Amino acid sequence: RPSRIGAAKGLWALAALWLLLYASFALFTPPLLDDADSVHAEAAREMLTRHDWVTLHANGIRYLEKAPVLYWSMAASFHLFGPSDWAARLPLALSALALFVAVYAFGKELFAFEIAGFYSALILLTCFGLFIYSRILLPDAMVCLWLTLSLLLFWLSLEEPQPSRGATWGFAACCALNVLTKGLIGIVFPAAIVLLYLFLTRNLGHLRRCRPLSSVLVFLAIAVPWHLAAGIANPAQGNPSGTMPTPGNVHGFFWFFFLNEQFLRYLNLRVPRDYDTVSLPLFWGLLLVWLMPWSAFLFKALERIRLRSSLRRAPLDRGDRARTLLGVWAAVVMVFFSFSTRQEYYSLPALPALALLLGGWFTEEERAARYAGPDHPLCVAGRRIAVVLLALGWGASALALGLALRAAPPTPGADISTLLRQNPGAYALSMGHFLDLTGRAMGAFRVPLWITAISLAAGTLANLLLRRRGWIRQGNLALGAMAGAFLIAAHMALVTFSPALSSKALADAILPLLRPGDIVEINGEYESGSTLGFYLRRQVRILNGRSSNLWYGSFFLDAPAIFDDTASFRRLWAGPRRIFLWTNPDEIPSLPGKAFLIASSGGKEIVSNRER
């Protein structure tokens, strides 16, 4: 009998693993982080309170950088459950569940075996990259979902003598939803993948059978209305000929959203230039990190792509065509961002393709072990990779164990920030703060380090022993259990590290003291203390920080006057209103009166012009 797993049994197992990793502790901890995490949650909260589902606002200022689907979903969640950190994370968790189901179905369709879908979904569910970046309120998990669904529907259309309306219109609808999730890459990626695949398989005529006219109309019907409404609601003000906006001289939505945020950002010419870009070797290398531990098998899986056969016009069977599609998918994403500015997580849309490619390889390995015996080249390759994984796993386990044993535990109640070093030049990168970690700080992570050490040692050993006995599936399940334990450890580490990344503790400290008329002010960019606005449910003022996400919207004529310079802030400090100032301890501005420390956490402080 062919190797297979019951659909219901496999889906229930994956659902249970999703519930453990994505919909339990991960929903409730850590608190929202400063920067993108809480800025996006606040934009969704203000969407709900303003009853404005067209123009995003953050801290009362137009926030025109982002497409709306993530914010619509969070605002709907807030409407049902109230604004909270877990309600903000719920839509992403559900999107991840839908993605895993879509990958499961796609794997089964591509390789004609249920187990291929199961392996593909398991790999994606337990890979490090998708898990860690779904802890932050970014739209990339949704991008992965719409891209996977669109290419699944495209594949189904290839299998039909005459592509159905469901497949072709569904493809167009998924592309449109992706555009509404993260802009033009929502159509650029699937269109480029489909065209390149059809060219390589000499099947460009398929486009004529895909109802191109009606499919384009479906796409436009979904994608255009919000963009048109946003353009009408946010027109140019004054003379928009200047490069840098000034009050009364502001480009409208279309210039900012399409030209500045997408074309100019791609060319590294966006204004303001408040972001950094990872180096090209690091960007490609991190792909292996995001896919670990499964990336150990990736190169063997990539070898199965018959690109030379495609170029030589040799006939391709179903499996070859499937692997060609997946290879093109991953290559388009990675090559596209190789020529642009990029953050570490921009490679995430390639992960479903690689997970499917690996799922197909594991299915072939398992079938080879069953029907051809342990000497089949695929089985031999799997055992050799297991040996390499064992060496790497035990090396990493020894390192984690050494750090756990050598690092002294911090004193009870110690602030994690006192154990870190500052690397402000790296903070424009999404993971830049983790470069602050020192050997002394490892004592705060003893439990995650122990879990990591034990899981890596046990998982890689079990995988090797099981593969040597020809039990491929059990070996893969051992790797999946190891990966799951590692993700739990990674989440525990993030919770431990979170005081350095979040101002929630400071918001909790001043909330009981706040009275109507009091002022909450952030010293620096809004993003550096943006959790204050979300958890306090109020607008905050900004001292010497008219930049980053609030910069462009602050030039609209209806922007609230919330930006202070040193002189205006000194006048406020000396005035009758109580001020709570969020600041880094070494950046407290010159003040005309006494400053009273209210709270400190994570290397940040709240000082006030009044005592408690």
C-alpha positions in Angstrom: 0.0 0.0 0.0 1.2 3.5 -0.7 2.4 5.5 2.3 -0.4 7.7 3.4 -2.0 9.3 6.5 -5.7 9.8 7.0 -6.8 13.4 6.2 -8.8 13.8 9.4 -6.1 12.3 11.6 -3.4 14.4 10.1 -5.4 17.6 10.2 -6.4 17.1 13.9 -2.7 16.5 14.8 -1.7 19.7 13.0 -4.6 21.6 14.6 -3.5 20.4 18.1 0.1 21.5 17.4 -1.1 24.9 16.1 -3.2 25.3 19.3 -0.2 24.6 21.4 2.3 26.9 19.6 0.1 29.6 18.1 -3.1 29.9 20.1 -2.3 29.3 23.7 0.5 31.0 25.6 1.7 32.8 22.5 -1.5 34.8 22.3 -1.2 36.2 25.8 2.5 36.7 26.3 4.7 38.8 26.0 2.9 42.2 26.1 2.9 44.1 22.8 6.3 45.4 21.9 7.3 49.0 21.1 7.6 49.9 17.4 5.7 47.9 14.7 3.8 45.6 17.1 2.0 48.3 19.2 1.9 50.9 16.4 -0.1 48.5 14.2 -2.4 47.5 17.1 -3.0 51.2 17.9 -3.8 51.9 14.2 -6.4 49.1 14.4 -7.8 50.4 17.7 -8.1 53.9 16.3 -9.8 52.5 13.2 -12.5 51.2 15.4 -12.8 54.3 17.7 -12.9 56.7 14.7 -15.2 54.5 12.7 -12.9 55.1 9.8 -12.2 51.9 7.8 -10.4 53.8 5.0 -7.7 56.0 6.4 -5.4 54.5 9.0 -4.4 56.7 12.0 -1.7 56.1 14.6 -1.6 58.5 17.6 -4.2 60.6 15.9 -2.1 61.2 12.8 -2.8 59.8 9.3 -0.8 56.6 8.8 -0.8 56.0 5.1 2.1 53.5 4.7 0.2 50.3 5.0 -2.5 48.3 3.2 -5.6 47.6 5.3 -6.4 43.9 5.7 -4.3 43.3 8.8 -5.8 46.3 10.5 -9.4 45.4 9.4 -8.9 42.0 10.9 -7.5 43.4 14.2 -10.2 46.0 14.4 -12.9 43.3 13.9 -11.2 41.3 16.7 -11.2 44.4 19.0 -14.9 44.9 18.2 -15.7 41.3 19.3 -13.4 41.0 22.3 -12.2 44.5 23.2 -8.8 46.0 22.5 -6.1 43.7 24.1 -2.8 42.2 23.1 -4.3 38.7 22.6 -7.2 40.1 20.5 -4.6 41.9 18.3 -2.7 38.6 17.8 -5.8 36.4 17.1 -6.2 37.3 13.4 -2.6 36.4 12.7 -2.9 33.1 14.6 -6.0 32.2 12.5 -4.2 33.2 9.3 -1.4 30.9 10.3 -3.9 28.0 10.8 -5.5 28.7 7.4 -2.0 28.7 5.9 -1.1 25.3 7.4 -4.4 23.9 6.0 -3.7 25.4 2.6 -0.2 24.0 2.5 -1.5 20.6 3.6 -4.0 20.6 0.7 -1.3 21.9 -1.7 1.2 19.2 -0.8 -1.4 16.5 -1.4 -2.3 17.9 -4.8 1.3 18.4 -5.9 2.6 15.0 -4.9 -0.6 12.9 -4.9 0.0 11.6 -1.4 -1.7 12.7 1.9 1.6 12.3 3.7 3.2 14.9 1.5 0.7 17.5 2.6 1.1 16.5 6.3 4.9 16.8 6.1 4.7 20.2 4.3 2.3 21.6 6.9 4.4 20.2 9.8 7.6 21.7 8.5 6.0 25.2 8.1 4.2 24.9 11.5 7.4 24.1 13.3 9.9 26.3 11.4 11.5 29.1 13.4 10.9 32.0 10.9 7.2 31.9 10.6 6.7 31.3 14.3 9.0 34.1 15.6 7.6 36.7 13.1 4.0 35.8 13.8 4.8 37.0 17.4 4.9 40.5 15.9 1.9 42.2 14.3 3.3 42.1 10.7 1.2 41.1 7.7 3.7 38.6 6.3 1.9 35.5 7.5 -1.2 36.7 5.6 1.0 37.4 2.5 2.1 33.7 2.7 -1.5 32.6 3.0 -2.8 34.5 0.0 0.2 33.6 -2.1 -0.2 29.9 -1.2 -3.9 29.9 -2.0 -3.4 31.7 -5.3 -0.7 29.2 -6.5 -2.8 26.3 -5.3 -5.7 27.5 -7.4 -3.3 28.0 -10.4 -2.1 24.4 -10.0 -5.7 23.2 -9.9 -6.4 25.2 -13.1 -3.6 23.3 -14.8 -5.2 20.0 -13.9 -8.5 21.0 -15.6 -9.1 20.6 -19.3 -10.9 24.0 -19.2 -9.9 26.0 -16.1 -13.0 26.6 -14.0 -14.4 29.9 -12.8 -13.6 28.8 -9.2 -9.9 28.3 -10.0 -9.4 31.4 -12.2 -11.5 33.8 -10.3 -10.3 32.5 -7.0 -6.7 33.1 -8.2 -7.6 36.7 -9.0 -9.4 37.2 -5.7 -6.4 35.9 -3.7 -4.1 38.2 -5.6 -6.3 41.2 -4.9 -6.5 40.3 -1.2 -2.7 40.1 -1.1 -2.5 43.5 -2.7 -4.8 44.7 0.1 -2.5 43.0 2.6 0.9 44.3 1.5 0.7 46.3 -1.6 1.9 45.6 -5.1 4.0 42.5 -4.3 0.6 40.8 -3.9 0.2 40.7 -7.6 3.9 40.9 -8.6 4.9 37.6 -6.9 2.1 35.4 -8.2 2.1 36.9 -11.7 5.9 36.5 -12.0 5.8 32.9 -10.6 3.0 31.9 -13.0 4.6 33.5 -16.1 8.0 32.0 -15.4 6.7 28.6 -14.7 4.5 28.5 -17.8 7.5 29.7 -19.9 9.7 26.9 -18.5 7.1 24.3 -19.1 6.3 25.7 -22.5 2.6 26.2 -21.6 2.1 29.9 -22.0 -1.1 29.2 -24.0 -2.7 28.3 -20.7 -3.1 32.0 -20.0 -5.7 32.2 -22.8 -7.8 29.5 -21.2 -7.9 31.2 -17.8 -10.7 33.7 -18.5 -8.2 36.7 -18.5 -10.8 39.4 -19.0 -13.3 38.3 -16.3 -10.4 37.4 -13.9 -8.9 40.9 -14.3 -12.4 42.3 -13.5 -12.6 40.2 -10.4 -9.2 41.4 -9.3 -10.1 45.1 -9.9 -13.4 44.8 -8.2 -11.7 43.6 -5.0 -8.5 45.6 -5.1 -9.6 49.0 -6.4 -12.4 50.3 -4.1 -10.2 50.8 -1.0 -7.4 52.4 -2.9 -9.8 54.7 -4.6 -11.5 55.6 -1.4 -8.2 56.2 0.3 -7.1 58.5 -2.5 -10.3 60.5 -2.2 -10.0 60.7 1.5 -6.3 61.8 1.5 -5.8 64.2 -1.4 -2.8 66.3 -2.1 -2.8 69.6 -0.2 -1.3 72.7 -1.6 1.5 72.5 -4.1 3.0 69.0 -4.0 6.0 69.8 -6.2 8.5 69.9 -3.3 10.4 66.7 -2.4 10.0 67.2 1.4 6.5 68.0 2.6 5.8 71.1 4.6 2.5 72.2 6.1 0.2 73.0 3.2 2.5 71.3 0.8 1.7 67.6 1.0 1.5 64.9 -1.7 -1.6 62.8 -1.7 -2.2 59.2 -0.9 -1.4 57.8 -4.3 2.1 59.4 -4.4 3.0 58.3 -0.9 1.5 54.8 -0.9 2.5 53.7 -4.4 5.6 55.8 -5.3 7.2 56.5 -2.0 6.3 53.4 0.0 6.7 50.8 -2.8 8.8 52.0 -5.8 11.1 54.4 -3.9 11.5 52.0 -1.0 12.5 49.2 -3.4 15.1 51.5 -4.9 16.3 52.6 -1.4 15.2 56.2 -2.1 12.2 56.4 0.2 11.7 59.5 2.4 12.3 59.7 5.2 15.0 57.1 5.2 14.4 55.7 8.7 15.2 52.0 8.0 18.2 49.8 7.4 18.8 46.8 5.1 20.4 43.5 5.8 23.4 42.5 3.7 22.7 40.1 0.7 24.7 37.1 2.1 22.9 37.5 5.5 19.5 37.7 3.8 20.1 34.5 2.0 21.7 32.8 4.9 18.9 33.6 7.3 16.6 31.6 5.0 18.3 28.5 6.4 17.7 29.9 10.0 14.0 30.6 9.4 13.6 27.0 8.1 15.6 25.2 10.7 15.8 22.4 11.6 14.4 21.2 8.3 16.9 23.3 6.3 19.4 20.5 6.7 17.5 18.5 4.1 16.9 21.5 1.8 19.8 21.1 -0.6 18.9 17.5 -1.3 15.3 18.6 -2.0 16.5 21.3 -4.3 18.6 18.8 -6.3 15.3 17.2 -7.3 14.3 20.2 -9.4 14.7 19.2 -13.1 15.6 22.7 -14.3 17.9 21.4 -17.0 15.2 19.1 -18.3 12.9 22.1 -18.5 15.5 24.2 -20.4 16.2 21.3 -22.8 12.5 20.9 -23.4 12.6 17.3 -22.1 9.3 16.0 -20.9 8.4 16.5 -17.2 6.3 14.2 -15.1 3.8 15.5 -12.5 6.4 15.5 -9.7 9.0 17.4 -11.9 6.4 20.0 -12.7 5.5 20.4 -9.1 9.1 20.8 -8.0 9.7 23.3 -10.9 6.8 25.4 -9.7 8.1 25.4 -6.1 11.6 26.2 -7.1 10.3 29.2 -9.3 8.2 30.3 -6.4 11.1 30.5 -3.9 13.5 31.9 -6.4 11.2 34.8 -7.5 10.8 35.9 -3.8 14.4 35.7 -3.0 15.7 37.3 -6.2 13.2 40.1 -6.1 14.4 41.2 -2.7 18.0 40.7 -3.6 17.8 43.9 -5.6 15.9 46.0 -3.1 16.1 47.2 0.5 15.2 44.3 2.7 14.5 43.3 6.3 15.3 39.9 7.7 11.7 38.7 7.4 11.1 39.6 3.8 12.1 36.0 2.8 9.0 34.6 4.6 6.9 34.2 1.4 9.4 31.7 0.1 9.0 29.4 3.2 5.7 27.7 2.0 7.4 26.8 -1.3 10.4 25.3 0.5 8.2 23.5 3.0 6.3 21.9 0.1 9.5 21.0 -1.6 10.8 19.3 1.6 7.4 17.6 2.1 7.7 16.1 -1.3 11.3 14.9 -0.6 10.4 13.3 2.7 7.5 11.5 0.9 9.9 10.1 -1.7 12.4 9.1 1.0 9.7 7.3 3.0 8.4 5.4 -0.1 11.9 4.5 -1.1 12.6 3.0 2.3 9.3 1.0 2.1 9.6 -0.3 -1.5 13.3 -0.3 -2.4 15.0 -0.8 1.0 17.6 1.1 3.1 20.2 1.1 0.3 18.2 3.4 -2.0 20.1 6.7 -2.6 17.4 8.8 -1.0 17.5 6.7 2.2 21.3 6.9 2.2 21.2 10.7 1.8 18.6 10.9 4.6 20.9 9.0 7.0 23.9 11.1 6.1 21.9 14.3 6.7 20.8 12.8 10.0 24.5 12.4 11.0 25.2 16.0 10.1 22.1 17.1 12.1 23.3 15.0 15.0 26.7 16.7 15.0 25.2 20.2 14.7 22.5 19.5 17.2 24.8 18.1 19.8 27.2 21.0 19.2 24.4 23.5 19.7 23.2 21.5 22.7 26.6 21.6 24.3 26.8 25.4 23.7 23.3 26.0 25.2 24.2 23.7 28.2 27.5 25.5 28.7 25.8 28.9 28.7 23.1 27.6 31.2 25.7 26.2 33.6 28.3 29.0 33.4 26.1 32.1 33.4 25.2 33.2 36.9 21.4 33.6 37.5 20.4 37.2 37.9 19.4 38.6 41.3 15.6 38.4 41.9 13.8 41.3 40.4 16.8 42.4 38.3 16.1 44.4 35.2 17.1 42.6 32.0 18.4 45.9 30.6 21.2 46.0 33.2 22.6 42.8 31.7 22.6 44.1 28.1 24.8 46.3 26.0 23.4 48.9 23.6 23.7 48.7 19.8 21.5 51.6 18.6 23.0 51.4 15.1 21.3 48.0 14.7 17.8 48.9 15.9 16.5 49.8 12.4 16.5 46.0 11.8 13.6 44.0 13.2 15.9 41.7 15.3 18.5 44.4 16.0 17.8 44.5 19.7 18.9 40.9 20.2 22.4 42.0 19.4 22.4 43.6 22.8 22.6 40.1 24.5 25.8 39.4 26.5 27.2 36.3 28.1 26.2 37.9 31.5 22.6 38.1 30.3 22.4 34.3 29.6 21.7 33.7 33.2 18.3 35.1 32.7 17.6 32.5 30.0 18.6 29.3 31.9 15.3 27.5 31.5 15.0 28.1 27.7 18.6 27.1 27.4 18.0 23.8 29.2 15.0 23.1 27.1 17.0 23.9 23.9 19.9 21.7 25.0 17.8 18.7 25.9 15.5 18.9 22.8 18.4 19.3 20.3 20.3 16.4 21.8 17.4 14.0 22.1 15.7 15.0 18.8 18.7 14.7 16.5 19.7 11.4 18.2 16.2 9.9 17.9 16.0 11.0 14.2 19.3 9.3 13.4 18.4 6.0 15.2 15.0 5.9 13.6 16.2 6.6 10.1 18.8 3.8 10.5 16.0 1.4 11.1 14.1 2.7 8.1 11.5 4.4 10.1 11.5 7.6 8.1 8.1 8.9 9.4 9.0 8.4 13.0 12.3 10.2 12.5 10.5 13.2 11.0 8.0 13.2 13.9 11.0 13.2 16.3 12.4 16.3 14.5 8.9 17.9 14.6 8.8 17.3 18.4 12.3 18.7 18.8 11.4 21.8 16.7 8.2 22.4 18.8 10.1 22.2 22.0 12.7 24.7 20.6 9.9 27.1 19.6 8.5 27.0 23.1 12.0 27.8 24.5 12.3 30.6 22.0 9.0 32.1 23.1 10.1 31.8 26.8 13.3 33.7 25.9 11.3 36.4 24.1 9.1 36.8 27.2 12.2 37.2 29.3 13.7 39.7 26.9 10.4 41.6 26.4 11.0 44.3 29.1 13.8 45.7 26.9 11.4 45.7 23.9 8.2 46.9 25.5 7.0 49.8 27.7 3.9 47.9 29.0 5.3 47.9 32.6 5.7 51.7 32.4 2.1 52.1 31.2 0.9 49.9 34.1 2.9 52.0 36.5 1.4 55.4 35.5 -2.2 54.3 34.6 -3.4 54.5 38.3 -1.9 58.0 38.5 -3.3 59.5 35.3 -6.0 62.2 35.6 -7.9 64.1 32.9 -5.6 66.9 31.6 -2.4 65.1 32.4 0.2 64.8 29.6 2.1 61.7 28.5 5.1 62.5 26.4 7.7 60.4 24.6 11.2 61.7 24.4 12.2 60.7 20.8 10.4 58.8 18.1 6.8 57.7 18.8 7.8 54.1 17.9 10.3 53.9 20.8 7.5 54.0 23.4 4.4 53.3 21.3 3.0 50.7 23.7 2.1 53.6 26.0 -0.5 54.9 23.6 -2.1 51.5 23.1 -2.3 50.4 26.8 -3.2 53.9 28.1 -5.8 54.3 25.4 -4.8 57.9 24.8 -2.8 60.2 22.5 0.7 60.9 23.6 2.9 63.9 22.8 6.3 63.6 21.1 9.5 65.5 22.1 12.0 66.0 19.3 10.7 63.0 17.4 8.8 64.2 14.3 10.1 61.3 12.1 9.5 57.7 11.1 5.9 56.5 10.9 4.3 59.7 11.9 6.5 62.0 9.8 4.4 62.1 6.6 1.0 62.3 8.2 2.1 65.1 10.5 2.2 67.5 7.6 -1.5 67.2 6.8 -3.4 70.3 7.9 -5.6 68.3 10.3 -2.7 66.7 12.1 -2.9 67.3 15.9 -0.3 69.6 17.4 1.5 67.0 19.5 5.1 67.6 18.5 7.3 69.5 21.0 10.8 70.9 20.7 12.9 71.5 23.7 11.7 75.1 24.2 8.0 74.2 24.1 8.4 71.2 26.3 10.2 73.3 28.9 7.2 75.6 29.0 4.9 72.6 29.5 7.1 71.2 32.3 7.0 74.5 34.2 3.2 74.8 33.6 0.3 73.7 35.8 -0.4 70.3 34.1 1.2 67.1 35.3 3.6 65.5 32.8 4.7 61.9 32.5 7.8 61.8 30.4 9.0 58.5 28.8 12.7 58.7 28.3 16.0 56.8 28.2 17.8 57.6 31.4 20.8 59.0 29.6 18.7 61.2 27.3 16.6 63.2 29.8 16.4 66.8 28.4 17.3 69.9 30.2 14.4 70.8 32.5 13.4 74.0 34.2 12.4 72.3 37.4 12.7 69.1 39.4 12.1 65.6 37.8 10.6 62.8 40.0 11.2 59.2 39.0 7.9 57.4 38.7 8.9 54.0 37.3 11.7 52.3 35.4 11.8 49.1 33.4 13.8 47.7 30.5 16.3 50.6 30.4 13.5 53.2 30.1 12.0 55.5 32.7 9.0 57.6 33.4 9.8 60.9 35.1 7.3 63.6 36.1 7.2 67.2 37.2 5.1 66.2 40.2 5.7 63.7 43.0 3.4 60.8 43.5 
